[in-house]
Amino acid sequence: MAVIVTIEFPGGTQEQYEETTRVLQATDWFPPKGFLAHAAGPDGTGGWRVVDFWDSEEDFIAFIEKARPIFERGGVRSVLPTVQPAVNVILR
C-alpha cells in the first residue's frame, strides 16, 4: 500500500535541502525503488518540511538506510517521520 511520509526538520535550511538533494540525485541508485513523488519547502516556523509518496513504508525505510550518510554529511539530523497510508496517489 502506498504511503505518505512527512518529515519536519526544525532549523533546516533551503541550502541544506538543496545540497542534500543534489548529492542524492547524483547517486547511481536515484531514484530509489518505490519512490513516487516528493515536495519540500519552508514549514513556516523557521524549519523545512518534506512530503514524499512511496509504494510502501519498507521502500522508504530502505531509502533512508542507504541515504543516511548523505543526510549526515549535509548536517541533516535524524528526525522521526510521520508515515500514513495513502488511499490514492495521482501523478500528473
N, CA, C and O atoms as CSV, one atom per row, in Angstrom:
chain,resi,resn,atom,element,x,y,z
A,1,MET,N,N,0.839,-1.180,0.000
A,1,MET,CA,C,0.000,0.000,0.000
A,1,MET,C,C,0.879,1.237,0.000
A,1,MET,O,O,1.858,1.307,0.742
A,2,ALA,N,N,0.538,2.198,-0.817
A,2,ALA,CA,C,1.297,3.451,-0.880
A,2,ALA,C,C,1.198,4.190,0.457
A,2,ALA,O,O,0.215,4.065,1.187
A,3,VAL,N,N,2.246,4.960,0.753
A,3,VAL,CA,C,2.269,5.729,1.999
A,3,VAL,C,C,2.680,7.171,1.725
A,3,VAL,O,O,3.373,7.478,0.755
A,4,ILE,N,N,2.223,8.035,2.617
A,4,ILE,CA,C,2.630,9.437,2.645
A,4,ILE,C,C,3.620,9.572,3.790
A,4,ILE,O,O,3.324,9.176,4.917
A,5,VAL,N,N,4.790,10.127,3.510
A,5,VAL,CA,C,5.816,10.312,4.533
A,5,VAL,C,C,6.055,11.805,4.687
A,5,VAL,O,O,6.403,12.489,3.724
A,6,THR,N,N,5.867,12.307,5.908
A,6,THR,CA,C,6.098,13.715,6.203
A,6,THR,C,C,7.249,13.807,7.199
A,6,THR,O,O,7.249,13.139,8.233
A,7,ILE,N,N,8.220,14.639,6.872
A,7,ILE,CA,C,9.385,14.812,7.740
A,7,ILE,C,C,9.570,16.294,8.010
A,7,ILE,O,O,9.633,17.103,7.084
A,8,GLU,N,N,9.657,16.640,9.280
A,8,GLU,CA,C,9.899,18.018,9.708
A,8,GLU,C,C,11.358,18.142,10.131
A,8,GLU,O,O,11.867,17.310,10.882
A,9,PHE,N,N,12.026,19.181,9.647
A,9,PHE,CA,C,13.411,19.461,10.006
A,9,PHE,C,C,13.475,20.812,10.711
A,9,PHE,O,O,13.725,21.827,10.060
A,10,PRO,N,N,13.254,20.852,12.030
A,10,PRO,CA,C,13.348,22.123,12.749
A,10,PRO,C,C,14.727,22.747,12.531
A,10,PRO,O,O,15.747,22.088,12.732
A,11,GLY,N,N,14.756,23.998,12.127
A,11,GLY,CA,C,16.016,24.686,11.878
A,11,GLY,C,C,16.667,24.330,10.551
A,11,GLY,O,O,17.715,24.880,10.212
A,12,GLY,N,N,16.065,23.419,9.797
A,12,GLY,CA,C,16.611,23.049,8.491
A,12,GLY,C,C,16.526,24.226,7.530
A,12,GLY,O,O,15.624,25.057,7.632
A,13,THR,N,N,17.466,24.292,6.599
A,13,THR,CA,C,17.516,25.421,5.672
A,13,THR,C,C,17.347,24.959,4.231
A,13,THR,O,O,17.532,23.785,3.910
A,14,GLN,N,N,16.999,25.891,3.388
A,14,GLN,CA,C,16.886,25.607,1.959
A,14,GLN,C,C,18.235,25.181,1.399
A,14,GLN,O,O,18.299,24.303,0.537
A,15,GLU,N,N,19.302,25.787,1.875
A,15,GLU,CA,C,20.633,25.445,1.393
A,15,GLU,C,C,20.972,23.990,1.722
A,15,GLU,O,O,21.479,23.264,0.866
A,16,GLN,N,N,20.693,23.555,2.967
A,16,GLN,CA,C,20.929,22.160,3.339
A,16,GLN,C,C,20.108,21.232,2.446
A,16,GLN,O,O,20.614,20.232,1.937
A,17,TYR,N,N,18.849,21.577,2.268
A,17,TYR,CA,C,17.959,20.758,1.453
A,17,TYR,C,C,18.482,20.655,0.020
A,17,TYR,O,O,18.577,19.555,-0.525
A,18,GLU,N,N,18.817,21.774,-0.586
A,18,GLU,CA,C,19.259,21.763,-1.982
A,18,GLU,C,C,20.556,20.988,-2.164
A,18,GLU,O,O,20.699,20.254,-3.142
A,19,GLU,N,N,21.493,21.134,-1.252
A,19,GLU,CA,C,22.763,20.414,-1.363
A,19,GLU,C,C,22.545,18.913,-1.177
A,19,GLU,O,O,23.077,18.109,-1.943
A,20,THR,N,N,21.771,18.537,-0.172
A,20,THR,CA,C,21.496,17.125,0.065
A,20,THR,C,C,20.777,16.506,-1.127
A,20,THR,O,O,21.101,15.390,-1.533
A,21,THR,N,N,19.810,17.215,-1.687
A,21,THR,CA,C,19.078,16.730,-2.851
A,21,THR,C,C,20.006,16.570,-4.049
A,21,THR,O,O,19.907,15.588,-4.785
A,22,ARG,N,N,20.907,17.527,-4.246
A,22,ARG,CA,C,21.863,17.441,-5.353
A,22,ARG,C,C,22.722,16.181,-5.233
A,22,ARG,O,O,22.930,15.468,-6.214
A,23,VAL,N,N,23.215,15.915,-4.028
A,23,VAL,CA,C,24.067,14.736,-3.813
A,23,VAL,C,C,23.258,13.451,-4.003
A,23,VAL,O,O,23.738,12.508,-4.633
A,24,LEU,N,N,22.052,13.405,-3.471
A,24,LEU,CA,C,21.205,12.219,-3.641
A,24,LEU,C,C,20.946,11.929,-5.116
A,24,LEU,O,O,21.066,10.788,-5.562
A,25,GLN,N,N,20.592,12.967,-5.866
A,25,GLN,CA,C,20.262,12.778,-7.272
A,25,GLN,C,C,21.480,12.370,-8.105
A,25,GLN,O,O,21.323,11.841,-9.205
A,26,ALA,N,N,22.676,12.606,-7.599
A,26,ALA,CA,C,23.892,12.238,-8.317
A,26,ALA,C,C,24.316,10.786,-8.060
A,26,ALA,O,O,25.246,10.290,-8.696
A,27,THR,N,N,23.639,10.107,-7.132
A,27,THR,CA,C,23.998,8.715,-6.877
A,27,THR,C,C,23.533,7.830,-8.025
A,27,THR,O,O,22.642,8.196,-8.790
A,28,ASP,N,N,24.153,6.660,-8.129
A,28,ASP,CA,C,23.760,5.739,-9.200
A,28,ASP,C,C,22.482,4.976,-8.872
A,28,ASP,O,O,21.983,4.236,-9.719
A,29,TRP,N,N,21.938,5.135,-7.668
A,29,TRP,CA,C,20.713,4.429,-7.275
A,29,TRP,C,C,19.490,5.346,-7.176
A,29,TRP,O,O,18.433,4.931,-6.701
A,30,PHE,N,N,19.642,6.580,-7.625
A,30,PHE,CA,C,18.499,7.501,-7.582
A,30,PHE,C,C,17.819,7.535,-8.943
A,30,PHE,O,O,18.520,7.616,-9.952
A,31,PRO,N,N,16.518,7.480,-9.029
A,31,PRO,CA,C,15.558,7.418,-7.922
A,31,PRO,C,C,15.503,6.019,-7.309
A,31,PRO,O,O,15.663,5.020,-8.010
A,32,PRO,N,N,15.277,5.958,-6.007
A,32,PRO,CA,C,15.264,4.663,-5.328
A,32,PRO,C,C,13.984,3.874,-5.614
A,32,PRO,O,O,12.964,4.436,-6.014
A,33,LYS,N,N,14.065,2.576,-5.403
A,33,LYS,CA,C,12.923,1.685,-5.584
A,33,LYS,C,C,11.744,2.181,-4.727
A,33,LYS,O,O,11.910,2.491,-3.548
A,34,GLY,N,N,10.576,2.247,-5.331
A,34,GLY,CA,C,9.363,2.589,-4.603
A,34,GLY,C,C,9.062,4.065,-4.492
A,34,GLY,O,O,7.996,4.438,-4.003
A,35,PHE,N,N,9.977,4.920,-4.936
A,35,PHE,CA,C,9.777,6.372,-4.856
A,35,PHE,C,C,8.730,6.800,-5.881
A,35,PHE,O,O,8.821,6.434,-7.053
A,36,LEU,N,N,7.729,7.580,-5.438
A,36,LEU,CA,C,6.682,8.052,-6.336
A,36,LEU,C,C,6.735,9.554,-6.578
A,36,LEU,O,O,6.710,10.003,-7.724
A,37,ALA,N,N,6.809,10.335,-5.496
A,37,ALA,CA,C,6.781,11.803,-5.644
A,37,ALA,C,C,7.370,12.449,-4.399
A,37,ALA,O,O,7.491,11.824,-3.346
A,38,HIS,N,N,7.733,13.728,-4.553
A,38,HIS,CA,C,8.418,14.465,-3.487
A,38,HIS,C,C,8.070,15.942,-3.593
A,38,HIS,O,O,7.988,16.500,-4.687
A,39,ALA,N,N,7.871,16.559,-2.447
A,39,ALA,CA,C,7.713,18.016,-2.380
A,39,ALA,C,C,8.386,18.489,-1.102
A,39,ALA,O,O,8.424,17.762,-0.110
A,40,ALA,N,N,8.918,19.711,-1.123
A,40,ALA,CA,C,9.583,20.245,0.059
A,40,ALA,C,C,9.475,21.754,0.063
A,40,ALA,O,O,9.331,22.383,-0.985
A,41,GLY,N,N,9.546,22.332,1.259
A,41,GLY,CA,C,9.518,23.778,1.385
A,41,GLY,C,C,9.605,24.204,2.834
A,41,GLY,O,O,9.611,23.365,3.734
A,42,PRO,N,N,9.674,25.504,3.064
A,42,PRO,CA,C,9.736,26.009,4.432
A,42,PRO,C,C,8.468,25.621,5.191
A,42,PRO,O,O,7.381,25.545,4.620
A,43,ASP,N,N,8.635,25.379,6.492
A,43,ASP,CA,C,7.493,24.935,7.292
A,43,ASP,C,C,6.744,26.081,7.967
A,43,ASP,O,O,5.751,25.850,8.657
A,44,GLY,N,N,7.209,27.309,7.775
A,44,GLY,CA,C,6.542,28.463,8.381
A,44,GLY,C,C,6.999,28.776,9.791
A,44,GLY,O,O,6.554,29.763,10.377
A,45,THR,N,N,7.895,27.941,10.358
A,45,THR,CA,C,8.385,28.184,11.713
A,45,THR,C,C,9.908,28.262,11.762
A,45,THR,O,O,10.503,28.167,12.835
A,46,GLY,N,N,10.539,28.436,10.598
A,46,GLY,CA,C,11.993,28.523,10.557
A,46,GLY,C,C,12.671,27.200,10.264
A,46,GLY,O,O,13.888,27.083,10.404
A,47,GLY,N,N,11.908,26.215,9.862
A,47,GLY,CA,C,12.480,24.916,9.512
A,47,GLY,C,C,12.089,24.520,8.102
A,47,GLY,O,O,11.698,25.358,7.288
A,48,TRP,N,N,12.199,23.231,7.826
A,48,TRP,CA,C,11.956,22.713,6.483
A,48,TRP,C,C,11.062,21.486,6.583
A,48,TRP,O,O,11.184,20.702,7.524
A,49,ARG,N,N,10.173,21.316,5.629
A,49,ARG,CA,C,9.257,20.175,5.605
A,49,ARG,C,C,9.406,19.435,4.285
A,49,ARG,O,O,9.520,20.046,3.223
A,50,VAL,N,N,9.403,18.103,4.369
A,50,VAL,CA,C,9.434,17.241,3.197
A,50,VAL,C,C,8.216,16.329,3.242
A,50,VAL,O,O,7.894,15.753,4.282
A,51,VAL,N,N,7.548,16.206,2.110
A,51,VAL,CA,C,6.435,15.271,1.972
A,51,VAL,C,C,6.733,14.383,0.769
A,51,VAL,O,O,6.890,14.858,-0.356
A,52,ASP,N,N,6.806,13.081,1.036
A,52,ASP,CA,C,7.098,12.100,-0.011
A,52,ASP,C,C,5.946,11.126,-0.140
A,52,ASP,O,O,5.155,10.939,0.784
A,53,PHE,N,N,5.871,10.515,-1.301
A,53,PHE,CA,C,4.937,9.429,-1.550
A,53,PHE,C,C,5.759,8.231,-2.001
A,53,PHE,O,O,6.592,8.343,-2.900
A,54,TRP,N,N,5.519,7.074,-1.367
A,54,TRP,CA,C,6.271,5.848,-1.631
A,54,TRP,C,C,5.304,4.700,-1.864
A,54,TRP,O,O,4.170,4.721,-1.385
A,55,ASP,N,N,5.766,3.690,-2.610
A,55,ASP,CA,C,4.965,2.486,-2.815
A,55,ASP,C,C,4.669,1.783,-1.490
A,55,ASP,O,O,3.591,1.218,-1.305
A,56,SER,N,N,5.643,1.822,-0.566
A,56,SER,CA,C,5.465,1.155,0.723
A,56,SER,C,C,6.379,1.781,1.766
A,56,SER,O,O,7.346,2.468,1.435
A,57,GLU,N,N,6.057,1.533,3.028
A,57,GLU,CA,C,6.906,2.005,4.117
A,57,GLU,C,C,8.267,1.301,4.052
A,57,GLU,O,O,9.291,1.904,4.373
A,58,GLU,N,N,8.280,0.052,3.645
A,58,GLU,CA,C,9.534,-0.700,3.530
A,58,GLU,C,C,10.470,-0.062,2.509
A,58,GLU,O,O,11.678,0.017,2.736
A,59,ASP,N,N,9.919,0.393,1.388
A,59,ASP,CA,C,10.752,1.072,0.386
A,59,ASP,C,C,11.341,2.361,0.954
A,59,ASP,O,O,12.505,2.676,0.708
A,60,PHE,N,N,10.538,3.103,1.711
A,60,PHE,CA,C,11.029,4.337,2.331
A,60,PHE,C,C,12.152,4.030,3.316
A,60,PHE,O,O,13.181,4.706,3.311
A,61,ILE,N,N,11.963,3.023,4.155
A,61,ILE,CA,C,12.988,2.668,5.146
A,61,ILE,C,C,14.278,2.242,4.452
A,61,ILE,O,O,15.364,2.620,4.890
A,62,ALA,N,N,14.176,1.468,3.386
A,62,ALA,CA,C,15.375,1.057,2.638
A,62,ALA,C,C,16.109,2.278,2.077
A,62,ALA,O,O,17.339,2.327,2.091
A,63,PHE,N,N,15.355,3.259,1.586
A,63,PHE,CA,C,15.959,4.501,1.084
A,63,PHE,C,C,16.693,5.229,2.201
A,63,PHE,O,O,17.832,5.658,2.018
A,64,ILE,N,N,16.058,5.371,3.345
A,64,ILE,CA,C,16.677,6.101,4.465
A,64,ILE,C,C,17.988,5.435,4.873
A,64,ILE,O,O,18.984,6.116,5.118
A,65,GLU,N,N,17.988,4.122,4.945
A,65,GLU,CA,C,19.218,3.418,5.325
A,65,GLU,C,C,20.341,3.692,4.324
A,65,GLU,O,O,21.492,3.885,4.716
A,66,LYS,N,N,20.012,3.709,3.056
A,66,LYS,CA,C,21.015,3.955,2.017
A,66,LYS,C,C,21.463,5.422,2.014
A,66,LYS,O,O,22.636,5.716,1.781
A,67,ALA,N,N,20.528,6.334,2.273
A,67,ALA,CA,C,20.807,7.770,2.176
A,67,ALA,C,C,21.351,8.383,3.473
A,67,ALA,O,O,21.825,9.519,3.461
A,68,ARG,N,N,21.291,7.657,4.574
A,68,ARG,CA,C,21.700,8.213,5.881
A,68,ARG,C,C,23.068,8.907,5.848
A,68,ARG,O,O,23.183,10.008,6.385
A,69,PRO,N,N,24.109,8.322,5.247
A,69,PRO,CA,C,25.405,9.016,5.229
A,69,PRO,C,C,25.350,10.361,4.496
A,69,PRO,O,O,26.040,11.305,4.881
A,70,ILE,N,N,24.551,10.446,3.467
A,70,ILE,CA,C,24.419,11.709,2.728
A,70,ILE,C,C,23.733,12.750,3.600
A,70,ILE,O,O,24.153,13.907,3.639
A,71,PHE,N,N,22.685,12.344,4.297
A,71,PHE,CA,C,21.992,13.277,5.199
A,71,PHE,C,C,22.923,13.751,6.303
A,71,PHE,O,O,22.955,14.939,6.623
A,72,GLU,N,N,23.680,12.831,6.887
A,72,GLU,CA,C,24.589,13.196,7.976
A,72,GLU,C,C,25.655,14.168,7.511
A,72,GLU,O,O,25.964,15.129,8.214
A,73,ARG,N,N,26.233,13.930,6.318
A,73,ARG,CA,C,27.245,14.857,5.775
A,73,ARG,C,C,26.649,16.237,5.519
A,73,ARG,O,O,27.344,17.246,5.637
A,74,GLY,N,N,25.368,16.283,5.171
A,74,GLY,CA,C,24.701,17.552,4.904
A,74,GLY,C,C,24.219,18.268,6.148
A,74,GLY,O,O,23.623,19.341,6.062
A,75,GLY,N,N,24.479,17.667,7.326
A,75,GLY,CA,C,24.062,18.304,8.577
A,75,GLY,C,C,22.593,18.126,8.886
A,75,GLY,O,O,22.047,18.833,9.734
A,76,VAL,N,N,21.940,17.188,8.208
A,76,VAL,CA,C,20.529,16.926,8.469
A,76,VAL,C,C,20.461,15.908,9.593
A,76,VAL,O,O,20.839,14.749,9.427
A,77,ARG,N,N,19.975,16.358,10.730
A,77,ARG,CA,C,19.935,15.457,11.882
A,77,ARG,C,C,18.736,14.519,11.780
A,77,ARG,O,O,17.766,14.795,11.072
A,78,SER,N,N,18.826,13.430,12.488
A,78,SER,CA,C,17.757,12.440,12.462
A,78,SER,C,C,16.490,12.989,13.081
A,78,SER,O,O,16.513,13.615,14.141
A,79,VAL,N,N,15.408,12.748,12.412
A,79,VAL,CA,C,14.085,13.112,12.923
A,79,VAL,C,C,13.156,11.939,12.636
A,79,VAL,O,O,13.426,11.117,11.761
A,80,LEU,N,N,12.073,11.874,13.375
A,80,LEU,CA,C,11.127,10.781,13.197
A,80,LEU,C,C,10.078,11.173,12.171
A,80,LEU,O,O,9.340,12.136,12.378
A,81,PRO,N,N,10.003,10.440,11.068
A,81,PRO,CA,C,9.000,10.767,10.058
A,81,PRO,C,C,7.610,10.322,10.505
A,81,PRO,O,O,7.463,9.430,11.340
A,82,THR,N,N,6.614,10.956,9.938
A,82,THR,CA,C,5.238,10.517,10.094
A,82,THR,C,C,4.891,9.736,8.832
A,82,THR,O,O,5.032,10.243,7.719
A,83,VAL,N,N,4.441,8.511,9.014
A,83,VAL,CA,C,4.077,7.658,7.883
A,83,VAL,C,C,2.604,7.304,8.027
A,83,VAL,O,O,2.164,6.836,9.077
A,84,GLN,N,N,1.855,7.534,6.964
A,84,GLN,CA,C,0.439,7.203,6.992
A,84,GLN,C,C,0.032,6.602,5.657
A,84,GLN,O,O,0.644,6.900,4.631
A,85,PRO,N,N,-0.991,5.762,5.660
A,85,PRO,CA,C,-1.421,5.150,4.404
A,85,PRO,C,C,-1.962,6.199,3.446
A,85,PRO,O,O,-2.575,7.186,3.853
A,86,ALA,N,N,-1.721,5.962,2.180
A,86,ALA,CA,C,-2.293,6.812,1.137
A,86,ALA,C,C,-3.415,6.037,0.474
A,86,ALA,O,O,-3.201,4.935,-0.030
A,87,VAL,N,N,-4.593,6.601,0.473
A,87,VAL,CA,C,-5.717,5.953,-0.180
A,87,VAL,C,C,-5.560,6.041,-1.687
A,87,VAL,O,O,-5.968,5.141,-2.422
A,88,ASN,N,N,-4.958,7.147,-2.141
A,88,ASN,CA,C,-4.797,7.370,-3.566
A,88,ASN,C,C,-3.617,8.312,-3.789
A,88,ASN,O,O,-3.419,9.255,-3.023
A,89,VAL,N,N,-2.851,8.065,-4.815
A,89,VAL,CA,C,-1.791,8.968,-5.239
A,89,VAL,C,C,-1.998,9.200,-6.732
A,89,VAL,O,O,-1.986,8.258,-7.524
A,90,ILE,N,N,-2.187,10.449,-7.102
A,90,ILE,CA,C,-2.395,10.789,-8.500
A,90,ILE,C,C,-1.178,11.578,-8.968
A,90,ILE,O,O,-0.853,12.627,-8.412
A,91,LEU,N,N,-0.522,11.070,-9.978
A,91,LEU,CA,C,0.631,11.766,-10.546
A,91,LEU,C,C,0.232,12.344,-11.879
A,91,LEU,O,O,-0.495,11.712,-12.646
A,92,ARG,N,N,0.689,13.509,-12.150
A,92,ARG,CA,C,0.334,14.187,-13.396
A,92,ARG,C,C,1.119,13.672,-14.536
A,92,ARG,O,O,0.947,14.133,-15.664
